[in-house]
Amino acid sequence: AHDVAIDAPAPDVEAENRAELARVRVAMAALPHNLREVLVLRGVEDLSQAETATLLEVSEKTVETRLYRARGRLRALLEGGEG
């Protein structure tokens, strides 16, 4: 018997997941720094809009605007556009 976890994805699915993660990383790296940092702080670090604004020393509205722009550019980059 093999000790394979029941929840483990199939090798081809795991490879697809790694490839998609690599695409996201490349797209994130292509974003301007000010947009990338808002995406990371809000999406990865899970900071609130207020916490992000305080950390970056900008208004909450600026955080909201940058996040909106960052998501749009990231989406465009991942769909093959220029962003």
All heavy atoms as an XYZ file, in Angstrom:
633
protein
N       0.841     -1.188      0.000
C       0.000      0.000      0.000
C       0.880      1.244      0.000
O       1.933      1.261      0.618
C      -0.923      0.009      1.208
N       0.405      2.246     -0.676
C       1.141      3.507     -0.740
C       0.598      4.470      0.304
O      -0.584      4.485      0.589
C       0.999      4.145     -2.130
C       1.618      3.333     -3.210
N       2.965      3.305     -3.422
C       1.069      2.503     -4.135
C       3.234      2.504     -4.440
N       2.091      1.983     -4.885
N       1.466      5.288      0.854
C       1.060      6.309      1.819
C       0.807      7.621      1.094
O       1.546      8.580      1.228
C       2.146      6.500      2.899
C       2.268      5.283      3.794
O       1.234      4.612      4.014
O       3.373      5.003      4.268
N      -0.243      7.670      0.320
C      -0.613      8.869     -0.427
C      -1.780      9.527      0.291
O      -2.770      8.880      0.600
C      -1.011      8.518     -1.884
C      -1.490      9.753     -2.622
C       0.142      7.862     -2.594
N      -1.647     10.804      0.548
C      -2.731     11.530      1.206
C      -3.942     11.573      0.280
O      -3.820     11.801     -0.918
C      -2.283     12.939      1.563
N      -5.090     11.335      0.829
C      -6.318     11.313      0.046
C      -6.604     12.685     -0.564
O      -7.082     12.786     -1.680
C      -7.511     10.866      0.924
C      -7.290      9.413      1.328
C      -8.823     11.033      0.194
C      -8.280      8.886      2.333
N      -6.265     13.756      0.157
C      -6.550     15.108     -0.313
C      -5.482     15.673     -1.246
O      -5.623     16.783     -1.725
C      -6.719     16.056      0.877
C      -7.951     15.712      1.705
O      -8.869     15.071      1.171
O      -7.983     16.097      2.883
N      -4.423     14.939     -1.483
C      -3.340     15.439     -2.329
C      -3.823     15.567     -3.766
O      -4.481     14.664     -4.284
C      -2.137     14.512     -2.267
N      -3.514     16.707     -4.414
C      -3.930     16.860     -5.810
C      -3.131     15.930     -6.709
O      -2.008     15.539     -6.384
C      -3.632     18.323     -6.121
C      -2.598     18.724     -5.131
C      -2.825     17.864     -3.910
N      -3.709     15.577     -7.837
C      -3.011     14.764     -8.822
C      -1.793     15.540     -9.312
O      -1.798     16.774     -9.310
C      -3.950     14.439     -9.979
N      -0.747     14.827     -9.745
C       0.469     15.526    -10.209
C       0.217     16.569    -11.289
O       0.821     17.634    -11.277
C       1.342     14.385    -10.740
C       0.891     13.188     -9.963
C      -0.597     13.381     -9.753
N      -0.694     16.289    -12.227
C      -0.961     17.263    -13.288
C      -1.662     18.507    -12.745
O      -1.385     19.626    -13.171
C      -1.761     16.645    -14.434
C      -3.107     16.084    -13.990
O      -3.219     15.647    -12.829
O      -4.049     16.070    -14.808
N      -2.543     18.327    -11.757
C      -3.219     19.461    -11.124
C      -2.216     20.279    -10.325
O      -2.226     21.514    -10.361
C      -4.390     18.983    -10.229
C      -4.965     20.135     -9.427
C      -5.458     18.304    -11.069
N      -1.332     19.604     -9.629
C      -0.302     20.295     -8.853
C       0.614     21.109     -9.772
O       0.970     22.240     -9.459
C       0.517     19.275     -8.054
C       1.357     19.902     -6.974
C       1.982     18.868     -6.060
O       1.301     17.918     -5.666
O       3.174     19.046     -5.753
N       0.959     20.543    -10.908
C       1.795     21.262    -11.881
C       1.066     22.493    -12.416
O       1.665     23.559    -12.567
C       2.195     20.332    -13.022
N      -0.236     22.347    -12.703
C      -1.029     23.493    -13.156
C      -1.075     24.581    -12.093
O      -0.968     25.765    -12.404
C      -2.461     23.062    -13.484
C      -2.622     22.382    -14.808
C      -4.071     21.995    -15.074
O      -4.984     22.709    -14.608
O      -4.288     20.983    -15.748
N      -1.249     24.182    -10.831
C      -1.289     25.144     -9.727
C       0.033     25.892     -9.615
O       0.045     27.108     -9.412
C      -1.618     24.451     -8.413
C      -3.050     23.949     -8.350
O      -3.890     24.343     -9.144
N      -3.320     23.063     -7.412
N       1.139     25.175     -9.745
C       2.462     25.819     -9.686
C       2.640     26.793    -10.847
O       3.163     27.890    -10.684
C       3.576     24.779     -9.680
C       3.837     24.156     -8.328
C       5.177     23.427     -8.284
N       5.320     22.452     -9.341
C       4.941     21.179     -9.274
N       4.374     20.724     -8.183
N       5.138     20.362    -10.287
N       2.191     26.399    -12.021
C       2.308     27.263    -13.197
C       1.465     28.524    -13.022
O       1.906     29.634    -13.359
C       1.888     26.504    -14.459
N       0.261     28.370    -12.494
C      -0.616     29.534    -12.279
C      -0.018     30.471    -11.234
O      -0.036     31.691    -11.393
C      -2.018     29.073    -11.844
C      -3.008     30.198    -11.703
C      -3.324     30.927    -13.002
O      -3.052     30.401    -14.098
O      -3.846     32.049    -12.918
N       0.544     29.907    -10.179
C       1.185     30.722     -9.145
C       2.365     31.486     -9.736
O       2.563     32.665     -9.442
C       1.639     29.842     -7.977
C       2.259     30.559     -6.794
C       1.316     31.606     -6.209
C       2.644     29.544     -5.718
N       3.119     30.848    -10.599
C       4.249     31.515    -11.253
C       3.756     32.666    -12.126
O       4.356     33.743    -12.134
C       5.047     30.519    -12.090
N       2.638     32.468    -12.840
C       2.061     33.531    -13.671
C       1.648     34.721    -12.814
O       1.861     35.878    -13.191
C       0.837     33.018    -14.432
C       1.136     32.111    -15.590
C      -0.126     31.711    -16.364
N      -0.715     32.882    -16.988
C      -1.977     33.285    -16.815
N      -2.802     32.620    -16.049
N      -2.435     34.364    -17.423
N       1.037     34.447    -11.663
C       0.605     35.521    -10.766
C       1.819     36.282    -10.244
O       1.811     37.513    -10.193
C      -0.256     34.966     -9.610
C      -0.509     36.032     -8.553
C      -1.573     34.412    -10.146
N       2.858     35.560     -9.866
C       4.082     36.219     -9.368
C       4.696     37.126    -10.423
O       5.124     38.242    -10.123
C       5.098     35.177     -8.906
C       4.742     34.542     -7.600
C       5.837     33.617     -7.134
N       5.508     33.073     -5.834
C       5.755     31.837     -5.460
N       6.360     31.007     -6.283
N       5.415     31.415     -4.264
N       4.758     36.668    -11.658
C       5.311     37.479    -12.750
C       4.448     38.721    -12.965
O       4.959     39.834    -13.113
C       5.439     36.640    -14.045
C       5.719     37.523    -15.246
C       6.519     35.588    -13.885
N       3.133     38.534    -12.965
C       2.220     39.667    -13.156
C       2.344     40.661    -12.005
O       2.367     41.870    -12.224
C       0.778     39.171    -13.295
N       2.435     40.148    -10.779
C       2.600     41.027     -9.609
C       3.892     41.834     -9.736
O       3.916     43.026     -9.446
C       2.635     40.212     -8.313
C       1.314     39.596     -7.921
S       0.211     40.695     -7.049
C       1.079     40.997     -5.540
N       4.955     41.186    -10.167
C       6.246     41.864    -10.305
C       6.199     42.960    -11.356
O       6.961     43.928    -11.287
C       7.345     40.845    -10.635
N       5.287     42.824    -12.323
C       5.177     43.824    -13.389
C       4.400     45.067    -12.950
O       4.444     46.091    -13.630
C       4.493     43.197    -14.609
N       3.713     44.980    -11.832
C       2.951     46.137    -11.340
C       3.883     47.199    -10.767
O       4.936     46.870    -10.206
C       1.981     45.703    -10.235
C       0.825     44.798    -10.623
C       0.053     44.382     -9.378
C      -0.089     45.483    -11.614
N       3.494     48.470    -10.845
C       4.267     49.513    -10.167
C       4.296     49.223     -8.661
O       3.344     48.661     -8.102
C       3.472     50.787    -10.458
C       2.645     50.479    -11.650
C       2.353     49.011    -11.586
N       5.364     49.629     -8.025
C       5.569     49.338     -6.601
C       4.386     49.765     -5.729
O       3.938     49.010     -4.872
C       6.860     49.996     -6.102
C       7.095     49.797     -4.639
N       7.517     48.588     -4.128
C       6.919     50.631     -3.586
C       7.605     48.698     -2.803
N       7.258     49.920     -2.456
N       3.869     50.970     -5.963
C       2.791     51.470     -5.094
C       1.513     50.643     -5.216
O       0.755     50.528     -4.247
C       2.518     52.951     -5.347
C       1.938     53.239     -6.717
O       2.190     52.535     -7.691
N       1.165     54.290     -6.799
N       1.272     50.053     -6.372
C       0.099     49.192     -6.537
C       0.364     47.803     -5.961
O      -0.508     47.209     -5.326
C      -0.296     49.093     -8.011
C      -0.664     50.402     -8.714
C      -1.118     50.126    -10.144
C      -1.716     51.178     -7.935
N       1.554     47.303     -6.196
C       1.921     45.973     -5.686
C       1.888     45.943     -4.160
O       1.360     45.007     -3.558
C       3.308     45.574     -6.211
C       3.707     44.160     -5.829
C       5.002     43.721     -6.505
N       6.112     44.612     -6.231
C       6.698     45.406     -7.125
N       6.277     45.438     -8.362
N       7.706     46.178     -6.783
N       2.398     46.992     -3.519
C       2.449     46.975     -2.052
C       1.051     46.971     -1.441
O       0.816     46.304     -0.428
C       3.311     48.109     -1.497
C       2.751     49.495     -1.637
C       3.696     50.586     -1.171
O       4.743     50.285     -0.565
O       3.387     51.770     -1.413
N       0.108     47.675     -2.057
C      -1.272     47.669     -1.552
C      -1.883     46.279     -1.706
O      -2.538     45.783     -0.788
C      -2.120     48.753     -2.261
C      -3.589     48.572     -1.959
C      -1.676     50.133     -1.835
N      -1.660     45.636     -2.851
C      -2.177     44.278     -3.048
C      -1.613     43.316     -2.011
O      -2.338     42.499     -1.454
C      -1.801     43.758     -4.436
C      -2.774     43.957     -5.565
C      -2.230     43.333     -6.846
C      -4.138     43.388     -5.249
N      -0.327     43.418     -1.754
C       0.310     42.518     -0.781
C      -0.201     42.782      0.629
O      -0.568     41.847      1.349
C       1.852     42.641     -0.843
C       2.514     41.904      0.314
C       2.366     42.109     -2.172
N      -0.249     44.033      1.023
C      -0.686     44.354      2.383
C      -2.150     43.967      2.622
O      -2.499     43.446      3.680
C      -0.475     45.837      2.682
C       0.990     46.270      2.764
C       1.089     47.781      2.890
C       1.702     45.592      3.921
N      -2.998     44.218      1.640
C      -4.426     43.908      1.809
C      -4.717     42.433      1.568
O      -5.436     41.806      2.319
C      -5.266     44.758      0.844
C      -5.227     46.231      1.127
C      -6.137     46.656      2.264
N      -7.516     46.563      1.823
C      -8.464     45.936      2.510
N      -8.210     45.365      3.642
N      -9.695     45.882      2.044
N      -4.141     41.876      0.499
C      -4.482     40.515      0.100
C      -3.670     39.425      0.743
O      -4.195     38.360      1.057
N      -2.385     39.671      0.952
C      -1.505     38.637      1.501
C      -1.347     38.805      3.005
O      -1.513     37.849      3.769
C      -0.118     38.663      0.806
C       0.810     37.622      1.401
C      -0.264     38.456     -0.691
N      -1.046     40.019      3.436
C      -0.853     40.276      4.863
C      -2.176     40.454      5.605
O      -2.203     40.487      6.822
C       0.031     41.515      5.065
C       1.428     41.375      4.480
C       2.250     40.284      5.134
O       2.046     40.014      6.333
O       3.090     39.686      4.433
N      -3.259     40.596      4.859
C      -4.612     40.696      5.411
C      -4.805     41.898      6.335
O      -5.525     41.830      7.323
C      -4.997     39.392      6.121
C      -6.494     39.220      6.244
O      -7.226     39.751      5.385
O      -6.939     38.577      7.209
N      -4.142     43.010      5.997
C      -4.341     44.235      6.769
C      -5.637     44.897      6.323
O      -6.054     44.764      5.174
C      -3.178     45.215      6.549
C      -1.800     44.799      7.046
C      -0.806     45.928      6.799
C      -1.815     44.407      8.505
N      -6.259     45.629      7.221
C      -7.461     46.372      6.869
C      -7.062     47.567      5.996
O      -5.886     47.929      5.902
C      -8.167     46.875      8.127
O      -7.399     47.905      8.738
N      -8.058     48.200      5.418
C      -7.799     49.396      4.620
C      -7.189     50.489      5.500
O      -6.246     51.176      5.097
C      -9.100     49.871      3.979
C      -8.899     50.916      2.919
C     -10.110     51.051      2.029
O     -10.606     50.069      1.493
N     -10.590     52.265      1.859
N      -7.706     50.643      6.713
C      -7.188     51.660      7.636
C      -5.747     51.351      8.038
O      -4.897     52.251      8.081
C      -8.078     51.748      8.874
N      -5.461     50.074      8.332
C      -4.095     49.688      8.714
C      -3.126     49.915      7.562
O      -2.003     50.400      7.768
C      -4.057     48.209      9.125
C      -4.765     47.908     10.419
C      -4.959     46.423     10.658
O      -5.171     45.660      9.692
O      -4.916     46.015     11.842
N      -3.558     49.588      6.361
C      -2.720     49.783      5.174
C      -2.440     51.268      4.962
O      -1.297     51.659      4.708
C      -3.400     49.174      3.928
O      -3.634     47.774      4.158
C      -2.548     49.342      2.688
N      -3.473     52.089      5.100
C      -3.318     53.537      4.938
C      -2.333     54.096      5.959
O      -1.457     54.895      5.611
C      -4.671     54.229      5.069
N      -2.458     53.663      7.199
C      -1.557     54.139      8.260
C      -0.120     53.730      7.965
O       0.797     54.546      8.049
C      -1.994     53.578      9.631
O      -3.318     54.052      9.907
C      -1.055     54.018     10.736
N       0.068     52.468      7.590
C       1.411     51.960      7.308
C       2.069     52.703      6.142
O       3.255     53.029      6.195
C       1.347     50.458      7.013
C       2.667     49.741      6.850
C       3.432     49.731      8.169
C       2.450     48.330      6.371
N       1.284     52.990      5.110
C       1.826     53.654      3.917
C       1.797     55.175      4.012
O       2.271     55.863      3.111
C       1.049     53.206      2.673
C       1.114     51.711      2.349
C       0.266     51.408      1.126
C       2.545     51.260      2.147
N       1.195     55.677      5.098
C       1.067     57.120      5.304
C       0.326     57.797      4.156
O       0.766     58.807      3.611
C       2.438     57.755      5.552
C       3.128     57.193      6.784
C       4.505     57.788      7.041
O       5.099     58.400      6.128
O       4.984     57.623      8.163
N      -0.801     57.181      3.776
C      -1.693     57.738      2.754
C      -3.116     57.646      3.288
O      -3.369     57.010      4.308
C      -1.568     56.989      1.399
C      -0.169     57.121      0.814
C      -1.961     55.524      1.539
N      -4.060     58.245      2.582
C      -5.455     58.188      3.012
C      -6.058     56.817      2.676
O      -5.550     56.093      1.810
C      -6.268     59.283      2.327
O      -6.422     58.988      0.946
N      -7.165     56.505      3.341
C      -7.865     55.261      3.035
C      -8.391     55.286      1.605
O      -8.430     54.257      0.930
C      -9.005     55.018      4.025
C      -8.509     54.594      5.396
C      -9.628     54.183      6.326
O     -10.491     53.380      5.901
O      -9.648     54.677      7.472
N      -8.799     56.463      1.132
C      -9.275     56.597     -0.248
C      -8.152     56.266     -1.232
O      -8.398     55.618     -2.264
C      -9.808     58.026     -0.487
C     -10.399     58.220     -1.853
C     -11.642     57.374     -2.050
C     -12.259     57.614     -3.415
N     -13.344     56.687     -3.691
N      -6.925     56.665     -0.919
C      -5.777     56.344     -1.771
C      -5.562     54.836     -1.810
O      -5.310     54.265     -2.875
C      -4.511     57.071     -1.280
O      -4.727     58.474     -1.396
C      -3.283     56.677     -2.086
N      -5.685     54.188     -0.665
C      -5.551     52.728     -0.608
C      -6.629     52.090     -1.486
O      -6.346     51.192     -2.287
C      -5.637     52.197      0.845
C      -5.746     50.678      0.867
C      -4.438     52.661      1.648
N      -7.854     52.561     -1.348
C      -8.974     52.021     -2.127
C      -8.719     52.181     -3.627
O      -8.918     51.242     -4.413
C     -10.248     52.754     -1.728
C     -11.500     52.264     -2.409
C     -12.738     53.046     -1.971
O     -12.747     53.646     -0.882
O     -13.700     53.051     -2.749
N      -8.271     53.358     -4.034
C      -7.994     53.641     -5.442
C      -6.862     52.767     -5.964
O      -6.964     52.175     -7.043
C      -7.652     55.133     -5.631
O      -8.757     55.907     -5.188
C      -7.325     55.456     -7.079
N      -5.779     52.675     -5.206
C      -4.635     51.851     -5.628
C      -5.028     50.381     -5.728
O      -4.595     49.680     -6.649
C      -3.461     52.016     -4.668
C      -2.775     53.355     -4.791
C      -1.629     53.472     -3.824
N      -1.036     54.795     -3.861
C      -0.063     55.202     -3.065
N       0.453     54.380     -2.159
N       0.411     56.429     -3.160
N      -5.827     49.917     -4.800
C      -6.258     48.524     -4.818
C      -7.114     48.247     -6.055
O      -6.937     47.232     -6.735
C      -7.025     48.201     -3.536
C      -7.356     46.737     -3.292
C      -6.095     45.884     -3.213
C      -8.156     46.602     -2.003
N      -8.016     49.156     -6.361
C      -8.864     49.023     -7.544
C      -8.002     48.969     -8.810
O      -8.193     48.106     -9.677
C      -9.849     50.199     -7.610
C     -10.717     50.194     -8.842
C     -11.863     49.406     -8.899
C     -10.387     50.977     -9.938
C     -12.664     49.398    -10.038
C     -11.184     50.972    -11.072
C     -12.312     50.182    -11.116
O     -13.092     50.177    -12.247
N      -7.051     49.893     -8.910
C      -6.167     49.928    -10.085
C      -5.292     48.690    -10.159
O      -5.076     48.134    -11.246
C      -5.300     51.183    -10.045
C      -6.081     52.445    -10.308
C      -5.209     53.669    -10.234
N      -6.000     54.871    -10.452
C      -5.613     56.089    -10.121
N      -4.425     56.292     -9.563
N      -6.389     57.126    -10.352
N      -4.764     48.268     -9.018
C      -3.886     47.098     -8.983
C      -4.624     45.843     -9.432
O      -4.105     45.057    -10.228
C      -3.324     46.899     -7.574
N      -5.840     45.667     -8.938
C      -6.620     44.486     -9.328
C      -6.939     44.504    -10.820
O      -6.861     43.477    -11.497
C      -7.906     44.415     -8.510
C      -7.660     43.990     -7.082
C      -8.934     44.031     -6.272
N      -8.714     43.523     -4.924
C      -9.484     43.806     -3.893
N     -10.546     44.601     -4.043
N      -9.230     43.307     -2.710
N      -7.262     45.676    -11.340
C      -7.549     45.791    -12.765
C      -6.335     45.485    -13.627
O      -6.430     44.755    -14.617
N      -5.204     46.031    -13.249
C      -3.975     45.779    -14.019
C      -3.556     44.320    -13.912
O      -3.121     43.721    -14.903
C      -2.834     46.673    -13.529
C      -2.981     48.100    -13.963
C      -1.688     48.833    -13.754
N      -1.850     50.251    -14.027
C      -0.839     51.112    -14.036
N       0.378     50.704    -13.772
N      -1.059     52.376    -14.283
N      -3.671     43.755    -12.714
C      -3.305     42.354    -12.523
C      -4.198     41.458    -13.382
O      -3.719     40.549    -14.058
C      -3.420     41.980    -11.044
C      -2.900     40.614    -10.637
C      -1.409     40.493    -10.927
C      -3.159     40.360     -9.159
N      -5.491     41.746    -13.371
C      -6.437     40.976    -14.187
C      -6.046     41.075    -15.662
O      -6.007     40.068    -16.375
C      -7.853     41.503    -13.970
C      -8.939     40.678    -14.617
C     -10.342     41.198    -14.301
N     -10.594     41.282    -12.870
C     -10.730     42.426    -12.180
N     -10.644     43.595    -12.795
N     -10.968     42.398    -10.886
N      -5.745     42.293    -16.131
C      -5.366     42.493    -17.533
C      -4.086     41.744    -17.874
O      -3.993     41.106    -18.929
C      -5.203     43.985    -17.828
N      -3.116     41.784    -16.986
C      -1.858     41.086    -17.215
C      -2.070     39.577    -17.290
O      -1.507     38.891    -18.141
C      -0.838     41.405    -16.114
C      -0.248     42.815    -16.159
C       0.457     43.128    -14.855
C       0.711     42.934    -17.342
N      -2.901     39.049    -16.400
C      -3.154     37.614    -16.379
C      -3.992     37.164    -17.569
O      -3.914     36.010    -17.976
C      -3.827     37.209    -15.060
C      -2.926     37.312    -13.834
C      -3.725     37.104    -12.567
C      -1.764     36.331    -13.920
N      -4.762     38.071    -18.133
C      -5.564     37.745    -19.314
C      -4.779     37.988    -20.603
O      -5.311     37.844    -21.686
C      -6.871     38.555    -19.305
C      -7.823     38.124    -18.211
C      -9.037     39.042    -18.071
O      -9.103     40.067    -18.778
O      -9.894     38.708    -17.250
N      -3.515     38.399    -20.455
C      -2.667     38.577    -21.612
C      -2.589     39.972    -22.160
O      -1.977     40.206    -23.190
N      -3.188     40.931    -21.447
C      -3.147     42.315    -21.897
C      -1.911     43.027    -21.370
O      -1.036     42.424    -20.765
N      -1.875     44.295    -21.598
C      -0.737     45.105    -21.170
C      -0.817     45.550    -19.723
O       0.177     45.854    -19.099
C      -0.621     46.353    -22.076
C      -0.262     46.035    -23.490
C       1.101     45.384    -23.603
O       2.065     45.882    -23.015
O       1.200     44.358    -24.305
N      -2.023     45.634    -19.183
C      -2.183     46.089    -17.795
C      -2.157     47.567    -17.723
O      -1.852     48.240    -16.838
